[in-house]
Amino acid sequence: MTKKILILTLTAMMLSIAPVVMAQDVQKVVPIETEQQAVSISVTESTLHIKNAAQQVLEVYNLAGVKVITQKIDGNDKAIDLSNLPKGCYIIKVGNTARKVYLK
């Protein structure tokens, strides 16, 4: 083989192997998230209970669409006192989860 053909052959072999090696390396480095727990929102009298929402933002809207509370959730199980709000219906939004609740 001539020197030119040998270099071209080696280059072609390296190029055909490189994508496979790179794909294997990426699979090892990138973790895949397999399980995510759903956010749970419930109300007991005037206390809002939120589970599985750590580091998400809580937003409370009245029925006129006015945001009355914004708060970052700092733990997986959080209880928030809503007794300072007037009785009535509210929309609770945590991340992508929204619920309608009634405060008595």
C-alpha positions, 0 to 999 in steps of 0.5 A, spaced: 500 500 500 502 506 498 502 511 504 496 515 501 492 509 501 494 507 508 492 514 511 485 514 507 484 507 510 486 509 517 482 515 517 476 512 514 476 506 519 477 512 525 471 516 522 467 509 522 468 508 529 468 515 532 460 515 532 459 509 536 464 511 541 461 517 542 454 514 543 457 509 548 460 515 552 454 519 552 449 513 554 454 513 560 454 520 562 447 522 561 442 519 567 435 518 565 430 520 570 425 514 571 420 515 576 417 522 578 412 522 584 405 527 582 404 533 586 398 532 591 394 538 593 389 538 599 385 543 603 383 542 611 379 548 613 384 553 612 390 549 611 393 547 604 397 541 604 402 540 598 406 533 597 412 532 592 413 539 590 420 541 593 423 547 590 417 548 586 413 555 586 406 555 589 401 560 586 394 562 589 389 565 585 382 568 586 376 567 582 377 574 578 384 571 576 388 575 581 394 572 584 394 573 592 400 568 594 406 566 591 411 562 595 417 557 593 415 550 596 422 548 600 420 541 602 416 535 600 411 535 605 408 543 606 403 545 610 401 553 608 396 557 613 391 560 608 386 563 614 388 570 612 384 569 605 377 571 605 372 564 605 371 562 598 374 559 591 381 559 589 385 556 584 392 553 587 397 552 582 404 548 583 408 547 578 404 544 572 399 542 577 392 546 578 386 545 583 380 548 585 379 549 592 374 552 597 376 555 603 371 555 609 
